[in-house]
């Protein structure tokens, strides 16, 4: 359950923040456009990776209790 919470709670906001940076804020910045696009794309890609990894992670049970 916690892995899906991480996917939804961390992955999706990172994807949204990356889209906002890359597509909305980058055209506004004339001199830093390439840097803002790169950072936005990087945040979005990391968000997608965290989103996908959250579905593949599983809860590990402890043997010694």
N, C-alpha and C positions, 0 to 999 in steps of 0.2 A: 504493500500500500504506500509506503513512504517513497518508493521509487517513482510512482505515478505522481505523487505530490511534488517531487522535485522536477519532473518533466513539465508539469503544468505551472508550477510556481516559479521556476527559474528559466526553463527553456523558452516558453512562450513570451514572457516579458523581454528576454534578450532578443528574440526575433523581432518583436515589435519595435524595440529601441534601435536595432540595426536598420530596419526599414525607414524609420523616421530620420535617422542620421543620413543614410545613403541617398534617399530619394527626396526628402523635404528640405533638410538643412544644407545639403551640399550645394545645390544650385544658388542658394542665397550667399554663400561665402565665395567671393570671387578669387581671392588670393590663396585660400586653403582648400579649394574644392577637391583636389586629388587626395589630400590627406584625410579629409572628412569622409569622402567616399570609401577610402580604404579602411578606416576605423569602423565605419558603419557596416561594411561588408564583413569584416572580421568578427564583429559582435554578432551579426546575424548568423554566420556560419557556426560559430561556437554555440549559439543558442540552439541551432538545429542538431548539432552533435549531442548536446546535453539532453535535448528532448528525446532523441532516439535512444541514447544510452540509458535513460530512465526506464524505458520499456524492457530492456534486456537485463537489467540488474535484478537480482533476487535476494531475498532475505536469507542471511546465513545464520543457521542455528548453532549454538554452542554445544560441543560434545560434553565438556566438563561442566556440570552444573552444581 
